[in-house]
Amino acid sequence: MQPNVGGIDRVVRVVLGAAIIGWGVYAHSWWGVIGVPILLSGLTGVCFAYKLLGVSTCKVKQS
């Protein structure tokens, strides 16, 4: 899969995903699970919502 998440976007997703997961663990809430796909998209550089919408914040040239 082609990366479609750029540098700053990736950092924000990793921090936000980890924070949501951490809050879920701290609060003993299943809502922390929402942070998992956010964290994974930041770590892998691929966002399926971006792919569906045809959006890319990544500066890598796509062939």
N, CA and C atoms as an extended XYZ file, in Angstrom:
189
Properties=species:S:1:pos:R:3:atomname:S:1:resname:S:1:resid:I:1 pbc="F F F"
N         0.840       -1.176        0.000 N   MET     1
C         0.000        0.000        0.000 CA  MET     1
C         0.888        1.244        0.000 C   MET     1
N         0.447        2.230       -0.742 N   GLN     2
C         1.180        3.487       -0.823 CA  GLN     2
C         0.913        4.322        0.434 C   GLN     2
N         1.957        4.907        1.026 N   PRO     3
C         1.731        5.783        2.179 CA  PRO     3
C         0.960        7.032        1.754 C   PRO     3
N         0.018        7.455        2.584 N   ASN     4
C        -0.753        8.655        2.283 CA  ASN     4
C        -0.871        9.580        3.494 C   ASN     4
N        -0.062        9.337        4.520 N   VAL     5
C        -0.061       10.173        5.718 CA  VAL     5
C         1.328       10.779        5.857 C   VAL     5
N         1.408       12.113        5.867 N   GLY     6
C         2.676       12.831        5.925 CA  GLY     6
C         3.270       12.906        7.320 C   GLY     6
N         4.415       13.568        7.417 N   GLY     7
C         5.214       13.619        8.641 CA  GLY     7
C         4.519       14.172        9.867 C   GLY     7
N         4.053       15.418        9.800 N   ILE     8
C         3.403       16.026       10.967 CA  ILE     8
C         2.110       15.290       11.299 C   ILE     8
N         1.379       14.897       10.262 N   ASP     9
C         0.135       14.146       10.452 CA  ASP     9
C         0.411       12.835       11.186 C   ASP     9
N         1.503       12.171       10.839 N   ARG    10
C         1.853       10.906       11.499 CA  ARG    10
C         2.167       11.115       12.973 C   ARG    10
N         2.949       12.161       13.271 N   VAL    11
C         3.313       12.442       14.664 CA  VAL    11
C         2.065       12.735       15.495 C   VAL    11
N         1.161       13.552       14.944 N   VAL    12
C        -0.076       13.882       15.651 CA  VAL    12
C        -0.897       12.619       15.896 C   VAL    12
N        -0.989       11.748       14.896 N   ARG    13
C        -1.764       10.510       15.054 CA  ARG    13
C        -1.170        9.586       16.108 C   ARG    13
N         0.157        9.461       16.137 N   VAL    14
C         0.801        8.596       17.134 CA  VAL    14
C         0.560        9.132       18.538 C   VAL    14
N         0.767       10.442       18.720 N   VAL    15
C         0.575       11.047       20.044 CA  VAL    15
C        -0.892       10.960       20.465 C   VAL    15
N        -1.799       11.320       19.571 N   LEU    16
C        -3.220       11.287       19.890 CA  LEU    16
C        -3.708        9.862       20.148 C   LEU    16
N        -3.297        8.913       19.317 N   GLY    17
C        -3.689        7.518       19.507 CA  GLY    17
C        -3.200        6.962       20.830 C   GLY    17
N        -1.938        7.241       21.153 N   ALA    18
C        -1.381        6.768       22.425 CA  ALA    18
C        -2.096        7.418       23.609 C   ALA    18
N        -2.430        8.703       23.471 N   ALA    19
C        -3.130        9.401       24.554 CA  ALA    19
C        -4.523        8.819       24.770 C   ALA    19
N        -5.227        8.530       23.692 N   ILE    20
C        -6.577        7.957       23.821 CA  ILE    20
C        -6.512        6.562       24.438 C   ILE    20
N        -5.547        5.764       24.006 N   ILE    21
C        -5.385        4.425       24.583 CA  ILE    21
C        -5.021        4.532       26.057 C   ILE    21
N        -4.095        5.439       26.381 N   GLY    22
C        -3.701        5.640       27.775 CA  GLY    22
C        -4.862        6.081       28.642 C   GLY    22
N        -5.685        7.002       28.115 N   TRP    23
C        -6.860        7.440       28.860 CA  TRP    23
C        -7.834        6.273       29.072 C   TRP    23
N        -8.009        5.449       28.052 N   GLY    24
C        -8.900        4.298       28.176 CA  GLY    24
C        -8.431        3.322       29.238 C   GLY    24
N        -7.126        3.089       29.289 N   VAL    25
C        -6.571        2.195       30.314 CA  VAL    25
C        -6.731        2.824       31.693 C   VAL    25
N        -6.416        4.111       31.800 N   TYR    26
C        -6.528        4.806       33.082 CA  TYR    26
C        -7.974        4.831       33.592 C   TYR    26
N        -8.921        5.078       32.700 N   ALA    27
C       -10.329        5.191       33.081 CA  ALA    27
C       -11.049        3.843       33.082 C   ALA    27
N       -10.334        2.770       32.750 N   HIS    28
C       -10.939        1.441       32.653 CA  HIS    28
C       -12.150        1.482       31.715 C   HIS    28
N       -11.947        2.088       30.544 N   SER    29
C       -13.018        2.275       29.585 CA  SER    29
C       -12.653        1.637       28.249 C   SER    29
N       -13.655        1.051       27.607 N   TRP    30
C       -13.453        0.462       26.286 CA  TRP    30
C       -13.306        1.532       25.218 C   TRP    30
N       -13.596        2.783       25.519 N   TRP    31
C       -13.458        3.862       24.554 CA  TRP    31
C       -12.004        4.063       24.139 C   TRP    31
N       -11.089        3.575       24.915 N   GLY    32
C        -9.672        3.669       24.557 CA  GLY    32
C        -9.326        2.890       23.307 C   GLY    32
N       -10.180        1.952       22.940 N   VAL    33
C        -9.958        1.151       21.730 CA  VAL    33
C       -10.000        2.026       20.477 C   VAL    33
N       -10.672        3.159       20.549 N   ILE    34
C       -10.738        4.082       19.417 CA  ILE    34
C        -9.336        4.570       19.035 C   ILE    34
N        -8.437        4.608       19.977 N   GLY    35
C        -7.082        5.069       19.710 CA  GLY    35
C        -6.235        4.096       18.911 C   GLY    35
N        -6.630        2.828       18.849 N   VAL    36
C        -5.827        1.816       18.157 CA  VAL    36
C        -5.700        2.105       16.653 C   VAL    36
N        -6.805        2.294       15.911 N   PRO    37
C        -6.618        2.583       14.475 CA  PRO    37
C        -5.917        3.921       14.217 C   PRO    37
N        -6.100        4.880       15.101 N   ILE    38
C        -5.414        6.159       14.951 CA  ILE    38
C        -3.910        5.955       15.112 C   ILE    38
N        -3.529        5.198       16.136 N   LEU    39
C        -2.119        4.904       16.372 CA  LEU    39
C        -1.531        4.093       15.220 C   LEU    39
N        -2.235        3.087       14.755 N   LEU    40
C        -1.738        2.254       13.663 CA  LEU    40
C        -1.572        3.037       12.367 C   LEU    40
N        -2.495        3.938       12.076 N   SER    41
C        -2.355        4.735       10.854 CA  SER    41
C        -1.145        5.658       10.951 C   SER    41
N        -0.851        6.139       12.145 N   GLY    42
C         0.341        6.962       12.332 CA  GLY    42
C         1.624        6.158       12.209 C   GLY    42
N         1.623        4.941       12.709 N   LEU    43
C         2.822        4.106       12.656 CA  LEU    43
C         3.093        3.561       11.258 C   LEU    43
N         2.029        3.211       10.528 N   THR    44
C         2.206        2.624        9.196 CA  THR    44
C         2.254        3.662        8.090 C   THR    44
N         1.650        4.837        8.318 N   GLY    45
C         1.624        5.868        7.288 CA  GLY    45
C         0.506        5.682        6.283 C   GLY    45
N        -0.432        4.783        6.574 N   VAL    46
C        -1.547        4.512        5.669 CA  VAL    46
C        -2.855        4.735        6.410 C   VAL    46
N        -3.711        5.580        5.841 N   CYS    47
C        -5.027        5.842        6.414 CA  CYS    47
C        -6.084        5.426        5.401 C   CYS    47
N        -6.949        4.491        5.783 N   PHE    48
C        -7.956        3.990        4.860 CA  PHE    48
C        -9.027        5.035        4.557 C   PHE    48
N        -9.322        5.912        5.505 N   ALA    49
C       -10.284        6.985        5.249 CA  ALA    49
C        -9.720        7.945        4.202 C   ALA    49
N        -8.436        8.256        4.301 N   TYR    50
C        -7.793        9.103        3.293 CA  TYR    50
C        -7.854        8.433        1.923 C   TYR    50
N        -7.611        7.119        1.909 N   LYS    51
C        -7.625        6.388        0.650 CA  LYS    51
C        -9.002        6.437        0.005 C   LYS    51
N       -10.053        6.278        0.801 N   LEU    52
C       -11.418        6.338        0.273 CA  LEU    52
C       -11.762        7.724       -0.262 C   LEU    52
N       -11.240        8.753        0.402 N   LEU    53
C       -11.535       10.130        0.005 CA  LEU    53
C       -10.558       10.666       -1.043 C   LEU    53
N        -9.499        9.927       -1.337 N   GLY    54
C        -8.508       10.367       -2.313 CA  GLY    54
C        -7.599       11.471       -1.807 C   GLY    54
N        -7.391       11.508       -0.501 N   VAL    55
C        -6.577       12.541        0.132 CA  VAL    55
C        -5.201       11.965        0.459 C   VAL    55
N        -4.170       12.805        0.371 N   SER    56
C        -2.836       12.393        0.780 CA  SER    56
C        -2.092       13.596        1.364 C   SER    56
N        -1.495       13.413        2.529 N   THR    57
C        -0.658       14.451        3.122 CA  THR    57
C         0.813       14.066        3.032 C   THR    57
N         1.084       12.960        2.354 N   CYS    58
C         2.447       12.463        2.199 CA  CYS    58
C         3.076       13.084        0.958 C   CYS    58
N         4.341       13.489        1.077 N   LYS    59
C         5.023       14.132       -0.036 CA  LYS    59
C         5.718       13.144       -0.957 C   LYS    59
N         5.582       11.823       -0.696 N   VAL    60
C         6.185       10.804       -1.547 CA  VAL    60
C         5.399       10.747       -2.852 C   VAL    60
N         6.114       10.751       -3.965 N   LYS    61
C         5.435       10.674       -5.261 CA  LYS    61
C         4.838        9.291       -5.450 C   LYS    61
N         3.559        9.281       -5.810 N   GLN    62
C         2.867        8.011       -6.029 CA  GLN    62
C         2.881        7.688       -7.512 C   GLN    62
N         3.162        6.439       -7.832 N   SER    63
C         3.224        6.046       -9.251 CA  SER    63
C         1.922        5.440       -9.716 C   SER    63
